Amino acid sequence: MRLPPPTTISPQAQTLLRDAPAITARSIELSAIQERRQASAAFYVPVVKALADSLDMTITEEMIGGVRTQVVTPANIVGNSAILYFFGGGYVQGSPDEDLGITARLAHLTCSRVYAPYYALAPERPYPQALEDGLKVYQALVARYGAPALTVSGESAGGGLALSLLLKITQQPAKAALMSPWSDLTKTGDTLSTLVGNDPWLHYELTLEPAARAYAGARDLAAPELSPIYANFPADFPKTLITTGTRDLFLSDCARLSTKMRAAGIACELRVFEGMWHVFEFEADLPEADQSLAEIAAFIRG
């Protein structure tokens, strides 16, 4: 049952929670996924492109490591650092174009260039294609900037992909900034049950499990390469910031992940925002999103 919006959050957030439509089942048939991709892009791209233009961004595309990559360059760029960013969408939809609302603000706030690959999507190209694309881009950026000048970031599935990449490489970046990362493809975390109906975007059986199955194929969803929360984290893993909210279906997974990382000796900070849902940073007109992205940018700048 969906609870009323808390009065402790902004009026904009209260309105979004109050007006959010009911979550419906999502087919993993290719035709249905393609239809959702088109609808999502048609809705979000004009809005976030306008936001990017208002921040004086130059948006280009480049083949980096053989992978088509969006490059977001702010007018206020300073220094020689960069962010490698992975978009969300459950590994079956999404694009850098739809995540410009996040990448443009991060580029502006950090005064850094952001690289966002158009990584492979399931079901056409399931695991490990997305990870292989990410590794190619990361290796090319290391050759260009050096690992210590890089931050790896991502939201939702993109956060999970970022984790998988960081567990695979030997040359670690300076930092990792993860927004509601999908670190466990199984239904294990407590809030996947306790917050049902209170995250306006996610439901395990209706939205997450079908996408996870499409991405994993015949593999076990708990395999560490798919669910990085079950991997062994090295002590040299980069300093990490994780953001989530008290209505994020992944709240407990984020808590489990941060606890495991700290136990491995990793400098990991978990920031939980009152009343916020899965990747609330996506909302362009939300004060809480602005606050979180400002804090993420401060973390990246160090």
Sine and cosine of phi, psi and omega as CSV:
sin_phi,cos_phi,sin_psi,cos_psi,sin_omega,cos_omega
0.00,0.00,0.72,-0.69,-0.02,-1.00
-0.98,0.18,0.80,-0.60,0.03,-1.00
-0.99,0.14,0.42,-0.91,0.06,-1.00
-0.91,0.42,0.43,-0.90,0.01,-1.00
-0.88,0.48,0.62,-0.78,0.06,-1.00
-0.94,0.35,0.53,-0.85,0.01,-1.00
-0.99,0.15,-0.06,1.00,-0.04,-1.00
-1.00,0.07,0.00,1.00,-0.02,-1.00
-0.93,-0.37,0.14,-0.99,-0.08,-1.00
-0.90,0.43,0.44,-0.90,0.07,-1.00
-0.84,0.55,-0.59,0.81,0.02,-1.00
-0.89,0.45,-0.67,0.74,0.01,-1.00
-0.93,0.38,-0.65,0.76,0.04,-1.00
-0.87,0.50,-0.68,0.73,0.01,-1.00
-0.90,0.45,-0.69,0.73,-0.01,-1.00
-0.88,0.47,-0.70,0.71,0.01,-1.00
-0.90,0.44,-0.66,0.75,-0.04,-1.00
-0.92,0.40,-0.59,0.81,-0.12,-0.99
-0.99,-0.13,-0.02,1.00,-0.04,-1.00
-0.87,0.49,0.73,-0.69,0.01,-1.00
-0.95,0.32,0.31,-0.95,0.06,-1.00
-0.91,0.41,0.58,-0.81,0.03,-1.00
-0.98,0.17,0.72,-0.69,0.01,-1.00
-0.88,-0.47,0.31,-0.95,-0.02,-1.00
-0.90,0.44,0.57,-0.82,0.01,-1.00
-0.88,-0.47,0.90,-0.44,0.02,-1.00
-0.93,0.35,0.52,-0.85,0.10,-1.00
-0.98,-0.22,0.22,0.98,0.17,-0.99
-0.89,0.45,0.65,-0.76,-0.12,-0.99
-0.85,0.53,-0.65,0.76,-0.02,-1.00
-0.89,0.45,-0.63,0.78,0.02,-1.00
-0.93,0.38,-0.65,0.76,0.02,-1.00
-0.91,0.41,-0.68,0.74,0.02,-1.00
-0.89,0.46,-0.61,0.79,0.04,-1.00
-0.91,0.42,-0.66,0.75,0.03,-1.00
-0.92,0.40,-0.63,0.78,0.04,-1.00
-0.86,0.51,-0.72,0.70,-0.03,-1.00
-0.91,0.41,-0.67,0.74,-0.01,-1.00
-0.91,0.41,-0.67,0.75,0.00,-1.00
-0.90,0.43,-0.72,0.70,0.00,-1.00
-0.90,0.44,-0.66,0.75,-0.01,-1.00
-0.89,0.45,-0.55,0.83,-0.03,-1.00
-0.98,0.18,-0.74,0.68,-0.18,-0.98
-1.00,0.04,-0.63,0.78,-0.17,-0.99
-0.85,0.53,-0.73,0.69,0.00,-1.00
-0.87,0.49,-0.60,0.80,-0.02,-1.00
-0.92,0.39,-0.77,0.64,-0.07,-1.00
-0.96,0.28,-0.49,0.87,0.07,-1.00
-0.90,0.44,-0.64,0.77,0.05,-1.00
-0.90,0.44,-0.63,0.77,0.04,-1.00
-0.89,0.45,-0.71,0.70,0.01,-1.00
-0.87,0.49,-0.66,0.75,0.02,-1.00
-0.90,0.44,-0.60,0.80,-0.01,-1.00
-0.92,0.39,-0.39,0.92,0.00,-1.00
-1.00,-0.07,0.09,1.00,0.05,-1.00
0.89,0.45,0.85,0.52,0.03,-1.00
-0.98,-0.20,0.55,-0.83,0.22,-0.98
-0.97,-0.24,0.86,-0.51,-0.07,-1.00
-0.91,-0.41,0.89,-0.46,-0.02,-1.00
-0.76,-0.65,0.06,-1.00,0.10,-0.99
-0.80,-0.60,0.55,-0.84,-0.04,-1.00
-0.54,-0.84,0.58,-0.81,0.14,-0.99
-1.00,0.08,0.92,-0.38,-0.03,-1.00
-0.88,-0.47,0.88,-0.47,-0.08,-1.00
0.88,0.47,0.44,0.90,-0.02,-1.00
0.99,0.14,0.13,0.99,-0.04,-1.00
-0.90,-0.43,0.77,-0.63,0.06,-1.00
-0.87,0.49,0.80,-0.60,-0.12,-0.99
-0.68,-0.74,0.73,-0.69,0.11,-0.99
-0.99,0.13,0.69,-0.72,0.00,-1.00
-0.88,-0.48,0.87,-0.48,-0.02,-1.00
-0.95,-0.31,0.92,-0.40,-0.07,-1.00
-0.90,-0.44,0.88,-0.48,0.00,-1.00
-0.99,0.15,0.47,-0.88,0.03,-1.00
-0.91,0.42,-0.43,0.90,-0.05,-1.00
-0.99,-0.10,0.43,0.90,-0.07,-1.00
-0.86,0.51,0.69,-0.72,-0.02,-1.00
-0.68,-0.73,0.66,-0.75,0.12,-0.99
0.98,0.20,-0.23,-0.97,-0.10,-1.00
-0.77,-0.63,0.82,0.57,0.07,-1.00
-0.85,-0.52,0.27,-0.96,-0.04,-1.00
-0.45,-0.90,0.33,-0.95,0.02,-1.00
-0.87,-0.49,0.77,-0.63,0.16,-0.99
-0.99,-0.15,0.87,-0.49,-0.16,-0.99
-0.84,-0.54,0.71,-0.70,0.03,-1.00
-0.91,-0.40,0.83,-0.56,0.00,-1.00
-0.95,0.32,0.29,-0.96,0.05,-1.00
-0.98,-0.21,0.02,-1.00,-0.02,-1.00
0.63,-0.78,0.35,0.94,0.08,-1.00
0.93,0.37,0.36,0.93,-0.02,-1.00
0.93,0.37,0.04,1.00,-0.03,-1.00
-0.87,-0.49,-0.23,0.97,0.05,-1.00
-0.45,-0.89,-0.03,-1.00,-0.06,-1.00
0.99,-0.15,0.22,-0.98,0.00,-1.00
-0.20,-0.98,0.28,-0.96,0.11,-0.99
-0.86,0.51,-0.53,0.85,0.01,-1.00
-0.88,0.48,-0.66,0.75,-0.03,-1.00
-0.97,0.26,-0.36,0.93,-0.01,-1.00
-0.99,-0.12,0.19,0.98,0.01,-1.00
-0.87,0.50,-0.46,0.89,0.04,-1.00
-0.87,0.50,-0.48,0.88,0.07,-1.00
-1.00,-0.03,-0.76,0.65,-0.12,-0.99
-0.92,0.40,-0.60,0.80,0.01,-1.00
-0.92,0.40,-0.66,0.75,0.02,-1.00
-0.92,0.38,-0.64,0.77,0.04,-1.00
-0.90,0.44,-0.67,0.75,0.02,-1.00
-0.88,0.48,-0.70,0.71,-0.01,-1.00
-0.91,0.42,-0.71,0.71,-0.08,-1.00
-0.96,0.29,-0.52,0.85,-0.01,-1.00
-1.00,-0.08,-0.16,0.99,-0.08,-1.00
0.85,0.53,0.58,0.82,-0.07,-1.00
-0.78,-0.62,0.44,-0.90,0.09,-1.00
-0.97,0.23,0.63,-0.78,0.02,-1.00
-0.90,-0.44,0.76,-0.65,0.04,-1.00
-0.94,-0.34,0.84,-0.54,-0.05,-1.00
-0.81,-0.58,0.97,-0.24,-0.03,-1.00
-0.95,0.33,0.56,-0.83,0.20,-0.98
-1.00,0.08,0.96,0.28,-0.09,-1.00
-0.95,0.32,0.31,-0.95,-0.08,-1.00
-0.89,0.46,0.61,-0.79,0.02,-1.00
-0.91,-0.42,0.54,-0.84,0.14,-0.99
-1.00,0.08,0.35,-0.93,0.08,1.00
-1.00,0.10,-0.13,0.99,-0.04,-1.00
-0.89,0.46,-0.66,0.75,-0.06,-1.00
-0.72,-0.69,0.99,0.14,-0.06,-1.00
-0.96,0.28,-0.02,-1.00,0.07,-1.00
-0.75,0.66,0.69,-0.72,0.23,0.97
-0.98,-0.22,0.33,0.94,-0.15,-0.99
-0.87,0.49,-0.68,0.74,-0.01,-1.00
-0.89,0.46,-0.69,0.72,0.01,-1.00
-0.90,0.44,-0.66,0.75,0.01,-1.00
-0.90,0.44,-0.64,0.77,0.07,-1.00
-0.88,0.47,-0.71,0.70,0.00,-1.00
-0.88,0.48,-0.66,0.76,0.00,-1.00
-0.90,0.43,-0.63,0.77,0.01,-1.00
-0.89,0.46,-0.70,0.71,-0.01,-1.00
-0.92,0.38,-0.68,0.73,-0.02,-1.00
-0.87,0.49,-0.72,0.69,-0.03,-1.00
-0.88,0.47,-0.61,0.79,0.03,-1.00
-0.93,0.38,-0.62,0.79,0.02,-1.00
-0.95,0.32,-0.55,0.84,0.09,-1.00
-0.88,0.47,-0.67,0.75,0.03,-1.00
-0.91,0.42,-0.51,0.86,-0.05,-1.00
-0.99,0.10,-0.67,0.74,-0.13,-0.99
-0.93,-0.36,-0.48,0.88,-0.21,-0.98
1.00,-0.01,0.66,-0.75,-0.06,-1.00
-0.84,0.54,-0.66,0.75,-0.04,-1.00
-0.90,0.44,-0.26,0.97,0.00,-1.00
-1.00,-0.06,0.05,1.00,-0.09,-1.00
-0.95,-0.32,0.53,-0.85,0.23,-0.97
-0.86,-0.51,0.68,-0.73,0.08,-1.00
-0.96,-0.26,0.77,-0.64,-0.07,-1.00
-0.65,-0.76,0.23,-0.97,0.05,-1.00
0.10,-0.99,0.32,-0.95,0.02,-1.00
-0.84,-0.54,0.63,-0.78,0.06,-1.00
0.84,0.55,-0.87,-0.50,0.03,-1.00
-0.87,0.49,-0.55,0.83,0.06,-1.00
-0.90,0.43,-0.54,0.84,0.10,-1.00
-0.93,0.36,-0.63,0.78,0.08,-1.00
-0.90,0.43,-0.65,0.76,0.04,-1.00
-0.90,0.43,-0.64,0.77,0.06,-1.00
-0.86,0.50,-0.69,0.72,0.03,-1.00
-0.88,0.48,-0.72,0.70,0.00,-1.00
-0.87,0.50,-0.65,0.76,0.02,-1.00
-0.90,0.43,-0.72,0.70,-0.04,-1.00
-0.90,0.43,-0.47,0.88,0.04,-1.00
-0.98,0.18,-0.20,0.98,-0.08,-1.00
-0.99,-0.15,-0.47,0.88,-0.16,-0.99
-1.00,0.01,0.26,-0.96,0.06,-1.00
-0.96,-0.28,-0.53,0.85,0.03,-1.00
-1.00,-0.04,0.99,-0.14,-0.10,-1.00
-0.98,0.17,0.58,-0.82,0.09,-1.00
-0.96,0.27,0.03,-1.00,0.00,-1.00
-0.93,0.36,-0.67,0.74,-0.14,-0.99
-0.51,-0.86,0.27,-0.96,0.12,-0.99
-0.74,-0.67,0.74,-0.68,0.02,-1.00
-0.81,-0.58,0.92,-0.40,-0.17,-0.99
-0.85,-0.53,0.80,-0.60,0.02,-1.00
-0.97,-0.24,0.92,-0.40,0.01,-1.00
0.70,0.71,0.82,0.58,-0.09,-1.00
-0.90,0.43,0.64,-0.77,0.07,-1.00
-1.00,0.07,1.00,0.07,-0.11,-0.99
-1.00,-0.08,-0.21,0.98,-0.03,-1.00
-0.68,-0.73,0.93,-0.37,-0.03,-1.00
-0.98,0.18,-0.14,0.99,0.03,-1.00
-1.00,0.00,0.20,-0.98,0.06,-1.00
-1.00,-0.09,0.97,0.22,-0.07,-1.00
-0.92,-0.40,-0.67,0.74,-0.06,-1.00
-0.88,0.47,0.58,-0.82,-0.07,-1.00
-0.83,0.55,-0.71,0.70,-0.11,-0.99
-0.97,0.26,-0.16,0.99,0.14,-0.99
-0.91,0.40,-0.31,0.95,0.09,-1.00
-0.96,-0.27,-0.69,0.72,-0.13,-0.99
-0.96,0.27,-0.40,0.92,-0.02,-1.00
-0.97,-0.23,0.22,0.98,0.01,-1.00
-0.82,0.57,0.79,-0.61,0.01,-1.00
1.00,-0.01,-0.22,0.97,-0.06,-1.00
-0.96,-0.29,-0.18,0.98,0.23,-0.97
-1.00,-0.09,0.87,-0.50,-0.12,-0.99
-0.94,0.35,-0.15,0.99,-0.10,-0.99
-0.89,-0.46,-0.37,0.93,-0.17,-0.99
-0.86,-0.51,0.57,-0.82,0.14,-0.99
-0.48,-0.88,0.78,-0.62,-0.16,-0.99
-0.88,0.48,-0.84,0.55,-0.08,-1.00
-0.93,0.38,-0.56,0.83,-0.11,-0.99
-1.00,0.08,-0.56,0.83,-0.09,-1.00
-0.85,-0.52,-0.63,0.78,-0.15,-0.99
-0.99,0.11,-0.76,0.65,-0.06,-1.00
-0.87,0.49,-0.69,0.73,0.05,-1.00
-0.86,0.52,-0.65,0.76,0.02,-1.00
-0.92,0.39,-0.66,0.75,0.02,-1.00
-0.87,0.49,-0.68,0.74,0.00,-1.00
-0.91,0.42,-0.63,0.78,0.02,-1.00
-0.90,0.43,-0.63,0.78,-0.03,-1.00
-0.96,0.28,-0.67,0.74,-0.12,-0.99
-0.99,0.15,-0.41,0.91,-0.11,-0.99
0.91,0.42,-0.77,-0.64,-0.03,-1.00
-1.00,0.05,-0.01,1.00,-0.06,-1.00
-0.96,0.28,0.43,-0.90,0.09,-1.00
-0.92,0.39,0.78,-0.63,-0.03,-1.00
-0.89,0.45,-0.38,0.93,0.00,-1.00
-1.00,0.03,0.03,1.00,0.03,-1.00
-0.88,0.47,0.70,-0.71,-0.09,-1.00
-0.84,0.54,-0.51,0.86,-0.01,-1.00
-0.94,0.33,-0.33,0.94,0.04,-1.00
-0.98,-0.18,-0.63,0.77,0.01,-1.00
-0.89,-0.46,1.00,0.05,-0.15,-0.99
-0.89,0.46,-0.22,0.98,0.06,-1.00
-0.89,0.46,-0.37,0.93,-0.01,-1.00
-1.00,-0.07,0.09,1.00,0.01,-1.00
-1.00,0.09,0.25,-0.97,0.13,-0.99
-1.00,0.01,0.87,-0.49,-0.06,-1.00
-1.00,0.01,0.79,-0.61,0.01,-1.00
-0.97,0.25,0.45,-0.89,-0.03,-1.00
-0.92,0.39,-0.38,0.93,-0.01,-1.00
-1.00,0.00,0.22,0.98,0.07,-1.00
-0.85,0.53,0.60,-0.80,-0.09,-1.00
-0.91,0.41,0.41,-0.91,0.12,-0.99
-0.82,0.58,0.74,-0.68,-0.20,-0.98
-0.78,-0.63,0.64,-0.77,0.15,-0.99
-0.88,-0.48,0.76,-0.65,0.04,-1.00
-0.86,-0.51,0.76,-0.65,0.07,-1.00
-0.90,-0.43,0.55,-0.84,0.02,-1.00
-0.36,-0.93,-0.14,-0.99,0.01,-1.00
-0.57,-0.82,0.25,-0.97,-0.06,-1.00
-0.95,0.32,-0.18,0.98,0.10,-0.99
-0.92,-0.40,0.20,0.98,0.06,-1.00
-0.97,0.25,0.83,-0.56,0.02,-1.00
-0.84,0.55,-0.44,0.90,0.00,-1.00
-1.00,-0.02,0.20,0.98,-0.05,-1.00
-0.81,0.59,-0.78,0.63,-0.05,-1.00
-0.93,0.36,-0.53,0.85,0.07,-1.00
-0.91,0.42,-0.63,0.78,0.06,-1.00
-0.90,0.43,-0.64,0.77,0.04,-1.00
-0.90,0.43,-0.71,0.70,0.02,-1.00
-0.88,0.48,-0.69,0.73,-0.03,-1.00
-0.89,0.45,-0.74,0.67,-0.03,-1.00
-0.90,0.43,-0.61,0.79,0.03,-1.00
-0.89,0.45,-0.69,0.73,0.00,-1.00
-0.91,0.42,-0.65,0.76,-0.02,-1.00
-0.92,0.40,-0.68,0.73,0.02,-1.00
-0.90,0.44,-0.61,0.80,0.03,-1.00
-0.90,0.44,-0.44,0.90,0.03,-1.00
-1.00,0.08,0.05,1.00,0.03,-1.00
1.00,0.03,0.25,0.97,-0.03,-1.00
-1.00,-0.01,0.66,-0.75,0.09,-1.00
-0.97,0.25,0.98,-0.18,-0.08,-1.00
-0.76,-0.64,0.77,-0.64,0.02,-1.00
-0.87,-0.49,0.75,-0.67,0.04,-1.00
-0.95,-0.30,0.83,-0.56,0.04,-1.00
-0.90,-0.43,0.85,-0.52,-0.08,-1.00
-0.92,-0.39,0.83,-0.55,-0.05,-1.00
-0.98,-0.18,0.75,-0.66,0.00,-1.00
-0.84,0.55,0.79,-0.61,0.13,-0.99
0.95,0.32,0.03,1.00,-0.08,-1.00
-1.00,0.03,0.42,-0.91,-0.11,-0.99
-0.94,-0.35,-0.18,-0.98,-0.07,-1.00
-0.89,0.46,0.85,-0.52,0.01,-1.00
0.74,0.68,0.82,0.57,0.04,-1.00
-0.89,0.46,-0.33,0.94,0.04,-1.00
-0.88,0.48,-0.27,0.96,-0.01,-1.00
-0.92,0.39,-0.41,0.91,-0.09,-1.00
-0.99,0.15,0.88,-0.48,-0.13,-0.99
-0.94,0.33,-0.47,0.88,-0.09,-1.00
-0.96,-0.26,0.39,0.92,-0.09,-1.00
-0.97,-0.24,0.86,-0.52,0.02,-1.00
-0.84,0.54,-0.62,0.78,0.01,-1.00
-0.90,0.44,-0.56,0.83,0.05,-1.00
-0.92,0.40,-0.69,0.73,0.04,-1.00
-0.87,0.49,-0.67,0.74,-0.01,-1.00
-0.90,0.43,-0.71,0.70,-0.02,-1.00
-0.89,0.45,-0.71,0.71,-0.01,-1.00
-0.92,0.40,-0.55,0.83,0.08,-1.00
-0.91,0.42,-0.64,0.77,0.02,-1.00
-0.94,0.35,-0.63,0.78,0.06,-1.00
-0.88,0.47,-0.69,0.72,0.00,-1.00
-0.89,0.46,-0.66,0.75,0.04,-1.00
-0.89,0.45,-0.63,0.78,0.06,-1.00
-0.88,0.47,-0.71,0.71,-0.02,-1.00
-0.91,0.42,-0.69,0.73,0.00,-1.00
-0.92,0.39,-0.53,0.85,0.11,-0.99
0.96,0.29,0.00,0.00,0.00,0.00
